[in-house]
Amino acid sequence: MIFSPEAIREEILAPDPRYPQWRYGCQKMFKLLDTQDALLRRNFAQPLMQLHAGETVGVAWAQEESW
């Protein structure tokens, strides 16, 4: 099982607007884990807003876990 905040999942699975036909390795991995129900979603209450959505949630996650 892998815990992933929804914003990070959405950012990773979103196609690159410059190259919409490309699929990156992390996208393939997340899609595979998602289809196998191995990707657990976890959302955080206090994301920092000065970065991209996935980055802000990642920072909030790290702070909450005291990493």
C-alpha positions in Angstrom: 0.0 0.0 0.0 1.1 3.5 -0.8 -0.4 6.6 0.8 -0.8 9.5 -1.6 -2.7 12.8 -1.1 -5.2 13.4 -3.9 -3.5 16.5 -5.1 -0.2 14.6 -5.7 -2.1 11.8 -7.4 -3.9 14.3 -9.7 -0.6 16.1 -10.6 1.2 12.9 -11.4 -1.6 11.4 -13.5 -2.3 14.6 -15.4 -0.9 14.6 -19.0 1.9 17.0 -19.8 0.2 19.7 -22.0 3.4 20.0 -24.1 3.5 16.3 -24.9 0.0 14.8 -24.2 0.7 11.5 -25.9 3.7 10.8 -23.6 3.3 8.7 -20.4 6.1 9.0 -17.8 7.2 6.1 -15.6 5.7 7.6 -12.4 2.4 8.0 -14.3 2.4 4.4 -15.3 3.3 3.3 -11.8 0.5 5.4 -10.2 -2.0 4.2 -12.7 -1.1 0.6 -12.1 -1.2 1.0 -8.3 -4.6 2.8 -8.7 -6.1 0.0 -10.7 -4.9 -2.5 -8.1 -6.4 -0.5 -5.3 -2.9 -0.2 -3.8 -2.9 3.6 -3.8 -4.6 5.0 -0.7 -5.6 8.6 -0.7 -4.9 10.8 2.2 -5.7 14.5 2.3 -4.2 17.2 4.6 -5.9 20.2 6.1 -3.1 22.8 5.9 -1.3 22.8 2.5 1.1 25.6 1.8 -0.1 27.6 -1.2 3.1 29.1 -2.7 3.9 25.9 -4.7 2.1 23.6 -7.1 -0.8 21.6 -5.6 1.1 18.3 -5.3 4.2 20.0 -3.8 2.1 21.9 -1.2 0.4 18.7 -0.1 3.7 16.9 0.0 5.2 19.6 2.2 2.2 19.5 4.5 2.4 15.7 4.7 6.1 15.8 5.6 5.4 18.4 8.3 2.6 16.4 9.7 4.8 13.2 9.8 7.7 15.2 11.3 10.1 14.3 8.4 
